[in-house]
Amino acid sequence: MTTATACAAVAEIAARARASCRDVLLEPEALEIVRLLGIEVPENVYVADASDDAWAIARACELPGDKVVVKVVAAEILHKSDVGGVAFVDKTPHAIAAMLERMRAMFAGHGPGFLICEMVTYDPAPGGEMLVGMRSTPDFGPVVTFGLGGVATEYFAEALKEGREIAILSPRLTPPGRIEQILLGKAITPLVTGGVRRMKVRYPMAELRALLERCMEFASKWVPDPLGELEINPVVIGPRGPVALDALVRLTTRSQEAPAERPIRKIGHLLRPSSIAVVGVSTALNAGHVIVNNLIREGFDKSKIFIVKPGSDEIEGCSCVASIAALPEPVDLLVLAVSAHQAPELIAEAIDTQRAESVIVIPGGLGELAGSEKLERQIRDVIGLSRQTRWGGPVINGGNCLGVRSAPGRVDTMFLPDYKVPHGGRPVSPVAFVSQSGAFAVAKANCLDTIEPRYVVSIGNQIDLTVGDYMRWLESDPEVRIAAFYVEGFRPLDGRDWLESAARMTRDGRSVILYRAGRTVEGAKASASHTASIAADAVVTRELATAAGVIVAETLEDFEDLVRLFTMLHGRAPAGPRIGAISNAGFESVAFADNVGGMHFAKLGAETIEAIGRVIRESKLERIVSIHNPLDVNPMMGDREFCAVFEAILADNEVDLGVVGCVPLTGALQTLPRSDRYKEDLADEGSVVSMLGSLWGVTSKPWIAIVDAGRMYDPMARALEGEGIPTFRSADRATRLAGVWCDWKLRFERWGTLRRE
C-alpha cells in the first residue's frame, strides 16, 4: 500500500468514527489500522445485529481451524477479557449461535455488535505474546513501546528489574542503528529472538527491528493526530508471522506544536553580561541589595552595575536611576527582585524601551499561587509581542527562581547571606548545573562545596527560557564538559529538544547527568499498564535519555554523587572494566565484590604481588593477610605501608580503576585532625590522607576513596576531597556508582564520538 493510500485510509477510518461521535475505534476499525501498519490480523466476520446471524455464522464456519473466538464490539468496553466479552467456542453453527445469544443478553444496550475471529494458534509461553504500542507524550512527541504482552503484561512489567521491562523508541530521537542495541537490554528480546537456552527463535532480530522501524515511521505520521494512542496486545507469532489478536485505538484532534523559538543566543547576555541593572534594591539588606553585594564580591565592574531606585544617587558605589527607561544604556541583564505583581509592568517597560537583552525574574509565586496565572499570562503575552519584532525581545529566566551564578560572567544573583555560602579559593570546574528548583540548586551546590561549577542556573517555572534552551546554549560552550540537570517537568516538546542536544553533547564525549523529579510508586507502576500508555512520562524520560547516552540518576543522592564523580574524575579514563581494590576492613572487600556490577577484579601481576608481599612482611602481617584482589590488609597496617600497597595495585597494568577503602577508626592510621588529646594529625605529611593526596597528583589513572565512619571523620573525607579525590562514605555506594562512571566512559570514547556497538 502506498503512503498516500494509507493516509487516505487512516483519515477515512478516523472520520467515520468521529461522525459517530466516538473517540475510540471499534475493534474492526482498529484492526484495519493494524493492517496498515503491516501486521497481520485474524480472519474475521463482523456481526452488526441479529438479522445478520445466519449469514455471519455461515461465513464464520469457513474460517481456519476447529474453534473460533467470539468478541463483543462496543466503544465503551475497552478491555473485553476483563468483563467476559471474549469466548472460545467450537466452530459449529450451534455453538456460535448460542454464544452470540448469550453475549447479547450479557451486553444488552451496549452494542453495536460482535466479531467472530479465527482462533490463531501460538506458543503462549513468555515471549510468545508481545505488546506493541504508540502514543504521544507531552515532552517528547510520539513514542513507540515494545514489551511482554498478553493478560500477564502488568505482572511482568511490575516484576521485572527497572530498565529491563520495556523498550521505548522515538521516531525523532532513536537512530535506526540503535534499535537493536536498545532491544538487547530488554527482558523480552531473548525470549522472542531465541537468546534463551533451548528456546527456539520465534522472530528473528532483523525482522523485529524492521517491525519497530515501521511502527516509528507510522507514529511519526499519524500520532497524535488523528491517533492519540494505539495498543496492539497481544501480537503473537503465528505460522505466517506476527498476528495482532487485539487492538485498541483512541483518536485525538490535538496536534503537537512546539512553542515559538526563543533567541537562545541571548543566554550569553544573561550568563556573561557586560552590564547589569537591578530593580528592588533597598538601602537595608533586602534580596536586591544582597544581589548587588554579590555582584561586587564576584568582581563585576561597579560602573556597569545600575540600580533602578528613584530618589537615590548611589548604593554600594553603584549609580542609581529613576526607572528602567532612564538607564543610560541598554543592559545585557536586568534583575527583577520585586514582588510578583510588579513584574509584568517592569518587563513591559524593559521591552518597550529595548533596555535589556535578558531578564531574571526573581519573584516567587508566579505560576504557583492562586491568582498568579493572570500575571504570568501578561508576561507571556508581552514576550510574544516582542518576539515578532526585528529586535526579538529579551530572554527571560524565571519566574520564581534564584537566578544564576556564573564564574566566567562574575555574576551571582542568588540572594543568600554571604556567610551562609562558601566563596572563592576553588578552581572553576567544567560543570554546569541547571535546576528548576532554586532551593535544590543551592543545596546541592553547597553539598558539592569542593567543586566550583562554571554555571549554576535556577530556572524556576520556565515562563520563557526552558531547560532545553539552556541545554542547547551549554552545548555551544566547549568549556562545559559535564551538564547536570534537575528537571521537574518539560515544557511541551522541550524534552525532545533537550534530548537532541544532550545526544550531540554525548557523542562529543561530554557527560550529561539527569534527575527527573516527580516520580512516585504509582507513577512507576503506570509503566506496567497494559494500555498504550504503558510508560509513564518519567519512564519514557529514563529510557530515551539512557539510549541517548545520558546518565540518569535514580535518587537525589545518586545525582549528587554522580556529579561529584564525573567532575572530579574529569580528564581521567579507564582503559577497561578491571578494578583493583584495597581496604583495611573485611566487610568492605565483600561490599566491593557484591557491587562490582559490569566491572571485574583484575588479576594482579607477579611484580605487584611481590611488592605487596614485601610490605606485608615488613608490617609483620604475613600470617593474617593473604594477597588477592580485593585486598583486605587488616586494620593494623600503618599509613606508609597502607599507601604503598595501594600504589602498587594502582601501578599494575591490569588495573584500570582503583578503589581504596579506609575504615578510619584504627589507631594504626592518622585519620583525625590535630588535637591535644592524641598524637594523630591527618595533615601530617606522613598521614594516609597526605600520602594519598600526593599519589593523586602523580597518577593519571582514575581511582576513588572511601571513608566509612561517622561525623567524627568528616574532616578526613573533606581533606581527601580537597586533594581532588572523589570520596564516598560507603563501599557499596562507591563501587556501584564507580561502575556507572566506568561503563559510561567505556561506551563513549574520551571526548570523541560514540563507539559503534
Summary of the structure (lengths in Angstrom):
residues: 757
radius of gyration: 31.8
end to end distance: 34.2
largest distance: 102.4
contacts: 2611
relative contact order: 0.07
helix: 38%
strand: 20%
